[in-house]
Amino acid sequence: MKRFILSLIVLVPIHTIAQQTNTSPPPPQKSTSTKASKNKKPPRPAFRGSMVGYVDDAIVGSQIRIRFDAGFHDNAPDRADFFYAQYAGLNGPGPKSVVSDLNFQQLYLRGEYAQTQRLSFFTEVPVRWIQPLIIDADLTPMDTFGNNAGLSDIAAGFKLAALASQRQYLTFQFQATFPSGSASSGLGTGHYSVEPALLYYQSLSDRVALEAQVGDSHPIGGSSCRNPCSSTNTSGPATQGFAGDVFFYGVGPSYILYSGEHVKIAPVIEMVGWRVLGGLETNCLAIPLDCSVQEGVSADGTNIVNLKAGARAMVGDHSSFYIGYGHQLTHAIWYKEIIRAEYRYSF
């Protein structure tokens, strides 16, 4: 899988450069052309809009996006260090309590700037709120984990489109995440990560579009625990990696149900999935029943699939609103349910 991702990183930019260098030269300028006409930039294409709410947007363009998520009933928040950091009782930098049920909300502010039709740069600043509902164990009686709020892990990256037209985009996206959120408060993972992905957009007709993604989240410098990974093991070097790669994918068809002069409304259905490719998660031993002993168990091979349903309203040439709901399809989850609301201004 890692070889596949590295191949994507290399091949897509090479294909883009080759496509740009192999284009035929423009026709010579007429002798009557003025200096101003020679220096004039070609017009940017008309605004196009992605309709999906959960699959990443393949279209390269300048935009400001505000997104709010409310997730319910995360039963393994430290799985593979993906949502937050490893439990402190297993030698991790994360919370000092084992949480088996947690609600969270996240507010994201994202800015993307595209100077050309093929290349853009973006950054995203998230704020997180968490509410532990069920706490199975505490590192010490005085360390009970409570509600927390604050800055989460900031992300930045770029998009590079190998195909870019009115009806089709094939885009390589690279995102890096920085450990700016407090790991001990459950607001971040405590490590860097990189996330290469391929994004696709295809307009099938004036009303129907299909969008998709595939990629991998790879931790850099994630936490680890002693071998064996148990809260009773208090000596020895840290040899077992708790963080793991998470392969993700998604597809979302949309249909413009209403198309007026200034407003378009499109329902969209998305299937989004993740497969954990390594790492651990905190688990309570069956004996004793009070969870006084915890262990790190393998998260490798965990499959999570969600179904998302929502609608996007495009207002004018620049604004769009999305609201959607997601629900688990598999036994393993990041959350049982999620609600998302989003505003996007493109320019």
C-alpha positions as CSV (number, residue, x, y, z in Angstrom):
1,M,0.0,0.0,0.0
2,K,2.8,2.4,0.8
3,R,4.4,1.7,-2.5
4,F,1.1,2.4,-4.2
5,I,0.9,5.8,-2.5
6,L,4.5,6.7,-3.3
7,S,3.8,5.8,-7.0
8,L,0.9,8.3,-7.0
9,I,3.1,11.0,-5.5
10,V,5.7,10.5,-8.3
11,L,3.5,9.8,-11.3
12,V,0.8,12.4,-11.0
13,P,3.2,15.5,-10.9
14,I,5.3,14.0,-13.8
15,H,2.1,13.5,-15.9
16,T,1.1,17.1,-15.2
17,I,4.5,18.5,-16.2
18,A,4.5,16.4,-19.4
19,Q,1.1,17.5,-20.3
20,Q,2.1,21.1,-19.9
21,T,5.4,20.7,-21.9
22,N,3.9,18.7,-24.8
23,T,1.2,21.3,-25.7
24,S,1.7,22.9,-29.1
25,P,3.0,26.4,-29.1
26,P,0.5,29.2,-29.5
27,P,0.0,30.9,-32.9
28,P,2.3,33.9,-33.6
29,Q,1.0,37.3,-32.6
30,K,-0.2,39.6,-35.3
31,S,2.1,42.5,-36.0
32,T,-0.7,44.9,-35.1
33,S,-1.1,43.6,-31.6
34,T,-0.5,46.1,-28.9
35,K,1.8,45.6,-25.9
36,A,-1.2,45.5,-23.6
37,S,-2.8,42.6,-25.5
38,K,0.4,40.6,-25.4
39,N,0.7,40.9,-21.6
40,K,-3.0,40.2,-21.0
41,K,-3.6,37.0,-19.1
42,P,-6.1,34.4,-20.4
43,P,-9.5,34.6,-18.7
44,R,-10.1,32.3,-15.8
45,P,-12.8,29.6,-16.5
46,A,-16.3,30.2,-15.2
47,F,-16.8,29.2,-11.6
48,R,-17.5,25.4,-11.1
49,G,-18.6,23.9,-7.9
50,S,-18.0,20.6,-6.2
51,M,-21.3,19.3,-4.8
52,V,-20.0,16.7,-2.3
53,G,-19.7,17.4,1.5
54,Y,-17.3,14.7,2.7
55,V,-15.3,13.6,-0.3
56,D,-12.4,16.1,-0.8
57,D,-13.0,18.6,-3.6
58,A,-10.9,17.8,-6.7
59,I,-11.5,21.2,-8.3
60,V,-8.6,23.7,-8.0
61,G,-9.8,27.2,-7.2
62,S,-9.5,30.0,-4.7
63,Q,-12.0,29.7,-1.8
64,I,-12.8,30.3,1.8
65,R,-14.6,27.5,3.6
66,I,-16.2,27.3,7.0
67,R,-17.2,23.8,8.2
68,F,-18.8,22.5,11.4
69,D,-19.0,18.9,12.4
70,A,-20.9,17.3,15.3
71,G,-19.9,13.6,15.8
72,F,-21.6,11.2,18.2
73,H,-20.4,8.1,20.1
74,D,-16.7,7.6,19.2
75,N,-15.9,4.3,21.0
76,A,-12.1,4.2,20.3
77,P,-10.8,7.8,20.1
78,D,-7.1,6.8,20.4
79,R,-7.2,4.1,17.7
80,A,-4.0,4.3,15.7
81,D,-3.5,7.9,17.0
82,F,-5.9,9.0,14.3
83,F,-8.4,11.2,16.2
84,Y,-6.4,11.8,19.4
85,A,-3.3,10.6,21.1
86,Q,-2.5,7.3,22.9
87,Y,-3.8,6.8,26.4
88,A,-1.3,8.1,29.0
89,G,-1.6,4.9,31.1
90,L,0.1,3.0,28.2
91,N,3.0,5.5,28.1
92,G,1.3,7.8,25.7
93,P,1.0,11.6,25.5
94,G,-2.8,11.5,25.4
95,P,-5.6,11.8,28.0
96,K,-5.2,10.1,31.4
97,S,-8.5,8.3,31.1
98,V,-9.8,5.4,29.0
99,V,-12.8,6.7,27.1
100,S,-15.2,4.3,25.4
101,D,-17.9,6.8,24.4
102,L,-17.2,10.4,23.3
103,N,-19.0,13.2,21.5
104,F,-17.1,15.9,19.7
105,Q,-17.6,19.0,17.6
106,Q,-15.1,20.6,15.3
107,L,-15.1,24.0,13.5
108,Y,-12.7,24.4,10.5
109,L,-11.6,27.5,8.8
110,R,-9.9,26.8,5.5
111,G,-8.4,29.1,2.9
112,E,-7.3,28.0,-0.6
113,Y,-5.6,30.2,-3.2
114,A,-5.1,29.2,-6.8
115,Q,-3.0,31.4,-9.1
116,T,-3.6,29.0,-12.0
117,Q,-6.2,26.5,-13.0
118,R,-4.0,23.6,-12.0
119,L,-2.2,24.6,-8.8
120,S,-3.4,25.8,-5.4
121,F,-2.2,26.1,-1.8
122,F,-4.3,25.8,1.3
123,T,-4.3,25.9,5.0
124,E,-6.9,24.8,7.6
125,V,-7.3,25.8,11.2
126,P,-9.6,23.6,13.3
127,V,-11.1,24.2,16.8
128,R,-12.4,21.1,18.7
129,W,-14.8,20.5,21.6
130,I,-15.0,17.0,23.2
131,Q,-17.4,15.6,25.8
132,P,-16.4,12.1,27.3
133,L,-19.6,10.2,28.0
134,I,-18.3,6.9,29.4
135,I,-14.9,6.7,31.2
136,D,-13.8,3.1,31.9
137,A,-10.6,3.9,33.8
138,D,-8.3,6.7,35.1
139,L,-4.6,6.8,35.4
140,T,-5.1,8.0,39.0
141,P,-8.3,8.8,40.9
142,M,-7.5,12.5,40.5
143,D,-7.1,12.4,36.8
144,T,-10.7,12.0,35.5
145,F,-11.0,13.3,32.0
146,G,-13.6,16.0,31.4
147,N,-14.9,18.3,28.7
148,N,-12.2,20.1,26.7
149,A,-12.1,22.7,24.0
150,G,-9.4,24.5,22.0
151,L,-7.2,24.6,18.9
152,S,-6.7,21.2,17.2
153,D,-4.1,20.1,14.7
154,I,-3.5,22.7,11.9
155,A,-3.1,21.4,8.3
156,A,-1.6,22.9,5.1
157,G,-0.9,21.6,1.7
158,F,-1.4,21.9,-2.1
159,K,-3.4,20.6,-5.0
160,L,-1.9,19.9,-8.4
161,A,-4.3,18.9,-11.2
162,A,-3.2,16.5,-14.0
163,L,-6.5,17.0,-15.8
164,A,-8.3,20.3,-15.5
165,S,-11.3,21.2,-17.7
166,Q,-14.9,22.4,-17.4
167,R,-16.1,18.8,-17.1
168,Q,-13.2,16.8,-15.5
169,Y,-10.5,17.1,-12.8
170,L,-7.9,14.6,-11.7
171,T,-6.0,16.2,-8.8
172,F,-3.1,15.2,-6.6
173,Q,-3.5,16.6,-3.1
174,F,-0.8,16.6,-0.5
175,Q,-1.6,17.7,3.1
176,A,0.6,17.9,6.2
177,T,-0.8,18.1,9.7
178,F,1.0,19.7,12.6
179,P,0.7,18.8,16.3
180,S,-0.7,22.1,17.4
181,G,-3.5,20.7,19.5
182,S,-3.0,19.6,23.1
183,A,-2.6,15.8,23.1
184,S,-3.2,15.4,26.8
185,S,-6.5,17.2,26.5
186,G,-7.7,15.1,23.5
187,L,-7.4,18.0,21.1
188,G,-4.7,16.5,18.9
189,T,-2.6,13.5,18.0
190,G,0.7,14.7,19.3
191,H,2.5,14.0,16.1
192,Y,3.0,15.2,12.5
193,S,1.3,13.3,9.7
194,V,1.3,13.5,5.9
195,E,-1.7,12.7,3.6
196,P,-1.2,12.2,-0.1
197,A,-4.4,11.6,-2.1
198,L,-5.9,11.4,-5.6
199,L,-9.2,13.3,-6.1
200,Y,-11.5,13.0,-9.1
201,Y,-14.4,15.1,-10.5
202,Q,-16.4,14.2,-13.6
203,S,-19.4,16.1,-14.9
204,L,-21.6,13.4,-16.5
205,S,-24.3,15.8,-17.8
206,D,-25.6,19.3,-17.0
207,R,-27.1,17.9,-13.8
208,V,-25.2,14.8,-12.8
209,A,-21.6,14.7,-11.4
210,L,-19.4,12.0,-9.8
211,E,-16.6,12.8,-7.4
212,A,-14.2,10.4,-5.7
213,Q,-11.1,10.2,-3.6
214,V,-8.4,7.7,-2.5
215,G,-5.4,8.3,-0.2
216,D,-3.5,7.5,2.9
217,S,-2.8,9.2,6.2
218,H,0.7,8.4,7.4
219,P,1.9,9.3,10.9
220,I,5.4,10.8,11.4
221,G,6.9,10.4,14.9
222,G,3.8,8.9,16.4
223,S,3.7,7.5,20.0
224,S,4.6,4.0,21.1
225,C,4.4,1.8,24.1
226,R,6.4,-0.9,25.9
227,N,6.3,-4.5,24.7
228,P,4.0,-6.0,25.8
229,C,1.8,-2.9,25.6
230,S,0.0,-3.1,29.0
231,S,-0.6,-0.6,31.9
232,T,1.1,-3.1,34.2
233,N,4.3,-2.9,32.2
234,T,6.2,0.0,33.7
235,S,9.8,-0.7,32.5
236,G,11.7,-1.4,29.3
237,P,12.0,0.6,26.0
238,A,9.1,1.7,23.9
239,T,9.1,-0.7,21.0
240,Q,5.5,-1.0,19.7
241,G,4.2,1.8,17.5
242,F,0.8,3.0,18.6
243,A,0.2,5.2,15.5
244,G,-0.7,3.6,12.2
245,D,-1.4,4.4,8.6
246,V,-5.1,4.9,7.6
247,F,-6.1,4.3,4.0
248,F,-9.2,6.2,3.0
249,Y,-11.5,6.3,0.0
250,G,-14.9,7.7,-1.0
251,V,-17.3,8.3,-3.9
252,G,-20.2,10.7,-4.2
253,P,-22.7,11.1,-7.1
254,S,-24.8,14.3,-7.1
255,Y,-27.8,15.4,-9.1
256,I,-29.0,19.0,-9.6
257,L,-32.6,18.7,-8.7
258,Y,-33.4,22.4,-9.0
259,S,-31.7,24.9,-11.3
260,G,-32.9,28.5,-11.2
261,E,-31.4,31.7,-12.4
262,H,-29.4,32.3,-9.2
263,V,-29.8,29.1,-7.1
264,K,-29.0,25.4,-7.8
265,I,-29.9,22.7,-5.3
266,A,-28.3,19.2,-5.5
267,P,-28.9,16.2,-3.3
268,V,-25.7,14.1,-2.9
269,I,-25.1,10.6,-1.5
270,E,-21.6,9.6,-0.4
271,M,-19.9,6.4,0.8
272,V,-16.7,7.1,2.7
273,G,-14.4,4.4,4.1
274,W,-11.2,3.9,6.0
275,R,-9.0,0.9,6.5
276,V,-6.5,1.0,9.4
277,L,-3.1,-0.5,8.2
278,G,-1.3,-0.6,11.5
279,G,-1.1,0.7,15.0
280,L,-2.9,-0.1,18.3
281,E,-5.9,1.0,20.3
282,T,-6.5,0.9,24.1
283,N,-8.6,-2.0,25.4
284,C,-9.8,-3.0,28.8
285,L,-8.9,-6.6,29.9
286,A,-11.9,-8.8,30.5
287,I,-10.5,-9.8,33.9
288,P,-10.8,-7.9,36.2
289,L,-14.1,-6.4,35.2
290,D,-13.4,-3.0,36.6
291,C,-10.9,-2.2,33.8
292,S,-8.1,-1.6,36.3
293,V,-5.7,-3.1,33.7
294,Q,-5.5,-1.9,30.1
295,E,-3.7,-3.1,27.1
296,G,-2.9,-1.9,23.6
297,V,-4.4,-4.3,21.0
298,S,-3.8,-4.3,17.3
299,A,-6.0,-2.0,15.2
300,D,-4.5,-3.4,11.9
301,G,-7.2,-4.4,9.4
302,T,-10.0,-2.4,11.0
303,N,-12.5,-1.5,8.3
304,I,-14.9,1.5,8.8
305,V,-17.5,2.6,6.3
306,N,-20.0,5.4,6.5
307,L,-23.0,6.4,4.4
308,K,-23.5,10.2,4.1
309,A,-26.6,11.9,2.7
310,G,-27.0,15.7,2.2
311,A,-27.7,18.5,-0.2
312,R,-25.8,21.5,-1.5
313,A,-27.3,24.8,-2.5
314,M,-25.2,27.0,-5.0
315,V,-26.2,30.6,-4.6
316,G,-25.0,33.0,-7.3
317,D,-21.6,32.6,-8.8
318,H,-19.6,32.4,-5.6
319,S,-21.5,31.0,-2.6
320,S,-22.6,27.6,-1.6
321,F,-24.1,25.9,1.5
322,Y,-24.0,22.2,2.4
323,I,-25.8,20.3,5.1
324,G,-25.5,16.5,5.6
325,Y,-25.9,13.5,7.9
326,G,-23.7,10.4,8.1
327,H,-24.3,7.0,9.8
328,Q,-22.1,4.0,10.4
329,L,-22.4,0.9,8.1
330,T,-19.8,-1.2,9.9
331,H,-19.4,-2.5,13.4
332,A,-16.1,-0.6,13.8
333,I,-16.6,3.2,13.9
334,W,-15.0,6.6,14.2
335,Y,-18.4,7.8,15.2
336,K,-21.9,6.3,15.0
337,E,-23.5,9.5,13.6
338,I,-22.2,12.8,12.3
339,I,-23.9,16.1,11.2
340,R,-22.0,18.5,8.9
341,A,-22.8,22.1,7.9
342,E,-20.6,24.1,5.6
343,Y,-20.4,27.5,3.8
344,R,-18.0,28.0,0.9
345,Y,-17.2,31.2,-0.9
346,S,-15.2,30.8,-4.2
347,F,-13.5,33.6,-6.1
